[in-house]
Structure formats: C-alpha cells, structure tokens
Amino acid sequence: MLRRTALIVALVGCEAPAPPPPGPPPPARAPVLRIGRGQPVTILPAVAIAGRDRDVLQLPTVWQVPGAARAVIYGTVGDHEVAIELVDIDRGIVVWRDRKTCAGPLVGVTETRAICADAKGTHALDLATGAVDWETTEPFVAIDGDRVAIAGIGAISIRGAGDGDELAHVALPPGVLGTSVLATCSVHEVFGLDPDGKLLRIVDAPPGAKTRTIAAWALPARELVKLEPCSGASVLVATREPGGLEQLAAYARDTGKPTATIAGVTGWWPARDGSDRIEVATALGVASYRRDLATSEPTALPPLGELLASRGERRLVRATPLTAALVDLGGVRAYLPFGELGGALGDTAMVAASWQGTASETVHRRLLPTAQGPRPTATPPLPARVPLAPAAELRDLPEPIALDESRAIAHPGSALAAVADVALDPADPTALYALAIEREIDDLTGGGVARADLAAGAWRWHRADGCGNGAPIGLAVTHAAIACGARTSRGAASVRATTRDGVRAWDWRGDGLDTIAGGGDLVALGAGDRLTLLDARDGRTLGELASDDGTAVRAAIVARGDQTWLASYERGAIALRQPLANMAPSDTIEVAGVVRALLASGDGIVVELEDGDGYRIELRGPHARAIPALGMAFRASGELVTAQGPGGALYGAARPVVVARPLPVLPSRPPALPVEGAPLSTPVPMPPIVGSAWQYALFALDGGLVARNDYALAPPIVPVAARAPMAPLVVTHGEAGSRIALVLDARTGDPLRRVRLPDAAPVFATVVDGKPIVGIVAATPLRIVSF
C-alpha cells in the first residue's frame, strides 16, 4: 500500500525536484505461507487530515480535549517554527492553527482552553476560535482541572483556566520554590517538592502561625513519575523502580500515612465504569482498586501497559512496543498497530503521534474498528517475551592489545573531521567505501565518498562532493552506484550517487530522510513512516510504502542474480515484490503476530517477530525455517544468522570463609555434651552475582545451531555490520574512551583477540585472497588500520 512510510532509507532523484511518486502498487496476492503463533492485529484504514497548510506538524504532541472528539496538537513546521492546531478527530479536519502565540510547548488542555508556556510567560488559547484569551508574563508551573498555577517569588498565583482571573495568591513555606509546585487541588491545598526532593502537602497555617502556609506532611518521592493528588481521600504517587517499572502507592490525604503499595506496575488509569476506582496493570493482568489501593477486584483484561488515550468508557492502552489494545466495558475490543507515543480518541477515528525521533515524525489519523466486529480471543496478546538464553560456556577473553598503526593505508588530506560510515561491496569483498567528513557539517557543506582497494592496499579514488549538503545519513551500495544520503537542518533531503569508478551518476532531492539502504538495483529511503524506493541506475522514483503503526517501514532488499526483490511488512503480512517490475507482489506471507524487523540474508530474509520468534525465509519457494532462539535480537551476517541477548550470571570474587572459633568452656558451666555428626568440612559460600554475561548464538542459514557462547563484555555491546561472508565476527564493547573490539571465529565463536580502538571509528571484516582482514577506518587523516 502506498502512502506515508518509514524505514531504512533515502535516495535518488534528479537535479530538479523529484516527480510525484506513482500510484499505489497492485494489491497483494493470497498468502502462500504462514508464520508466527501470536495474536493478529486489526489493521486500521489510514485517513488524511484536511484543512492543513502545506506544512504538516513535525514531532507533534497530542492532547485529548476532555469530553470531546477533538485533539489539540503541538509541534513544529518549516524552519522549526512552533504551531498549535485543533483537530476534529472524526471529521478529519483542522479547525484552526496558531503559529504566533507560543514559542514553547503545550502544557495542558481543558474543555475550553489550550495552555502553552514559553520564555515570555503563560498563554491561554480559546478552543472555539484559536485566539489568545489571556496571558501572563509569569512562568507556568502546574494545571489541574480548570486551575492554572503561575510561579511568583516565594508564592504562586492560582488562576481560572477559562478567564485567567486570579483565584488565590498562595505564599509558600520557606525553602519551597514556586517552580517546584506540582499540583493545586484547591486554593487551600497545594502539592510541591522541597529542596531535598520530598513531596509536600501544603495547606493553610493554623491561626497564630508565623507563616500563611505550612507543610502538613512530607514523604520521600525519589524518581517521581506521576502524581494524582486531587481526587478522594487518597493521594496516588507513582515512582520508578529499578528495571523501569513503576511502584504505585496510596497515602492518606490528611495524614500522609501510606495505606497500600503495588509494585511492578506497568500502567494505570481511571476505571472504565466511571466510578472513582482505578485500574492497575501488572504482569499478572489488570485489577480494579479502590483509590486507597487497600482492596481490589480482578478484571478480564490481560497484562497491559501504559495509558495512551482515554475517552468515555474506552481506553487506548499499550500492549507491546508496536501495538495497543482498545479497551471498553466489554474488555479488549481490538489489538491495533500502534508504535507512536500517544494519541487521542474520537467516536469513529483516532489520531496518534510521536514527539521524539526525527523531524519526519508527523500526525497519523486512522479509523477505529466498528463495535460489531469480533473481539480477540487469544490472551495474553503478543507477549513481549524476556529473552530466553540456554546455558552456554562463558568464554575466557584475551587481554586487549594496542592498535598497531604502523601499516595503515592512509589518504592524506581527507576525512579531516570524521568518518561517518563504511560499506563493503557485496560483489567485491576487496572494495571498501568510506563516508569522509572534511569539516564541521552545516547546510552549505557535505561529506565525501572514497573507495579503497584492500587487495592492493591503496585508496583508488575520493570524491569530496560524493554527498549532498547537510548531515550525512549513510551509504548504500548497489550494482550500479554507491549512494550517499544527507539531510539539512530544515529537513531537505538529498541522495547523490557515484559509480564504482568514481564518476558522479545522479542526484535525488526530497523531504525528510532518516535512513538509507541499498542492494541490487534498488535504493530505499526511510523518513518517519514512509519508505521511498529508487532505481539505483538513474535515481528514478519507483514507489512509496507506508507503515501501519506510525513507525519505520520494516523492509529488506534482496539481490538474486540480476533480480532485485523487496520484502516489506504491510497490512499485517510480508509482501515479496520486484520494485523494478511495476511493484507487483509475487507472493504474500501471512504473519500471526507483529514483525519487529526484516533483514536481508543471502537469497532470503530473516524475520524477527515482536513476541520473540524468529524465522529465516528462503525466497525461492518460498519456505520458512524457525530459528531456535526466543526473544533474542536477530541479525543477518553473511552466511550466518546471529542472535544476541543476556546470558548467564557473572559472579564476583568469592567472599572469604570465616570459621568461628568455639568459645572456651567456663568452669562454672557443665561440660559440653558430645555433638554427633559434626561437620567434616565448611561449605564455601556462593560468590555474589555482579551482572549477566552477553550471549551470542550463531546459526546456519537452514536454522541449525553453529555455536553458542557467553562473553563478559562491558556495555554498550555492538556487533559490527560491515562484514563479508566467511570473515571473522567482530563485536565492539565499552564506553567512549575504553572502546574495545572482540574478534571471533565465525565457525566456533572462539575469541581470537581484543584490540583497543579509537572512539567512533567504523569497523569492518572481510576476506581478501582467502585471508581474513579486520580493521577500522579512521579520520585525520583518512586511513585503514588492520588488526
């Protein structure tokens, strides 16, 4: 399906702006293969939002208007200009857009006002007209219902959100800053943090006190995630636990005494039945609790995650990183593709967006499933399984050695700033390409491309203009050319192609670029949720794909002889097509679950599902083989499929054994009776666990296990991607300043050597004349150093 898209890539066009992409590709055929054992998702039709300017909001934040099928959306447009707009979710129209009032973020939405804040103060927009209703120069600190708190010196001003009139001027206890206020439940009750990070309930002081307000109670609030203090007799406090989960605690409003605590909370939200209860999700499922958390009742909901949107009885709740559950009083209505960070619900549609990532992130609108459709039957849905690593040998690692640069292959005067990427030529393992940066990149400068001949030990050519202007995205090597992608600070994208002989081939320009990939005669460009496909021979646009969940399109390019295939995950299935033959899909593979990643692997692809299963699919057939690993991160690496994840426990030094000497028997005591069965030895205590190893499993293309080993490596741990078939495997580990490369035998996983590396230098591994070569490509100047 062709519309917006995202994935790995960016490429081609002409000197002039690229022509509009062709229409949608032909519909997919009936599935010829089925993989997976998870819960299928309900694919939602994507629909447009009308009434926008030419510029769409980038990196948008979505706020539901309470009680209405409308959303207020905040983001940037054009040259990072801030804009706020009101969208009618069901009608799919922009009611109004404001591009002048706020230079800062949206901080709250009431039934009638949108509140934003910037360095100039606090501003309220009327939702009916989009006009500024009131504003103040004081900074915003909190919003609760129709109350907006504005910071002053040692005090806060509580104002009505509707008209901006001051409801109260609250002096704060000594040491409490106005900017540390978190909530105003009334003009007589305020919650904030003291300088030590404790949560305070601030109330009116009793008669005769020296101050107007006092802290009624204080309690520790480390890693505070969410505070809900203004409903009922309990204050709800969510804090972050080690491991990322939340702990939810209830405290008596009057005394601050804890009433109950729930650990391992994955999400919580107002009860669907409209009562004052809350529903709390953990790994065991969802239960309904009184607000004091003292008693609970089970629900029929499976384990779920954070709340994404709420309206009426419906809740949109995270199920997995790439899916959400639409929940109502009857339970789970549907599992939906949803990779965004948040959204808002209407009656017949929803909007969703992510405010983190790149400028290619935009707002998506999708139609909701009808109430008459069947409900899911599988529970739990699409479980995000913990990696299951079988026991493996912990390998001894050689001591790291220094990098020997005495035989470096240098290109003086090049890469004076950095090397941003390297790529090996699949058709020639002796050819290596480097993306060289000569100076600090801006919108008027770009990187260059150089080719090295590893067999001859020399650089063949270097084009200083091998990339367009802007920040380099990466290199893509195809049969016809080497393409370099770049993006300016304003989002203008370019791809410049150079032939293998160093001759400039073609240029493409477009909007937005996050990733670039290539293979055969195809270049794929990812921007947000769009994937644009280019003919690598001339830069012609072949088509565009869109993801169903707002994240990058999962796709892989496979070169088979003179044919180039694209495997892409769309509409809940994997489509196999030849983009250079009118994008017509030849086969479709049904997926019971959700695809997390697609990787090219020889003449086939590796499919990683979100529930932890992995498959390798041979395109000839096609036929699938399950990879015997669960929950691991899969990679396609030449003639291997690798899986990585946490391994076994790492133990520290054993604690010393302390043998207690018997006390002497005093004469006044009776003689000690003999002890039968006295121990003949003293047990050695188990040494402490200090962490977990990193496991690396190697599989043949038919799914057979080649090797499985554990290694004690310091994070971050990154397997090197630039590797030719039959070359050693390389894994880098360690923080900046202590980066080390571990070289492994690809047949056994045996550690061969460890080498200390400079920071940021890309690593490669290949085979030249039957001899394995491992090395880095470093800058200042451009040089290849083998180790």
DAJO-V339246 format. One record per helix or strand of 3 or more residues. SS is the DSSP state (~ for helix, > for strand). FROM is the first residue (numbers start at 1). LEN is the number of residues. If there is no record, write none. Layout:
# DAJO-V339246
SS:FROM:LEN
SS:FROM:LEN
This chain:
# DAJO-V339246
>:31:5
>:58:7
>:70:8
>:81:8
>:93:6
>:106:4
>:113:6
>:121:6
>:132:5
>:140:5
>:147:5
>:155:6
>:166:6
~:178:3
>:181:6
>:189:5
>:198:7
>:213:8
>:224:5
>:234:7
>:246:7
>:258:8
>:267:4
>:278:5
>:285:5
>:296:3
>:307:5
>:314:7
>:323:6
>:331:7
>:342:4
>:349:5
>:364:4
>:409:3
>:418:8
>:428:10
>:448:6
>:458:6
>:471:7
>:482:6
>:492:7
>:504:8
>:515:5
>:522:6
>:530:6
>:541:6
>:555:6
>:563:8
>:573:5
>:585:7
>:595:7
>:604:6
>:614:5
>:623:4
>:633:5
>:640:12
>:689:11
>:705:7
>:717:3
>:729:5
>:740:5
>:751:6
>:762:7
>:771:8
>:782:5
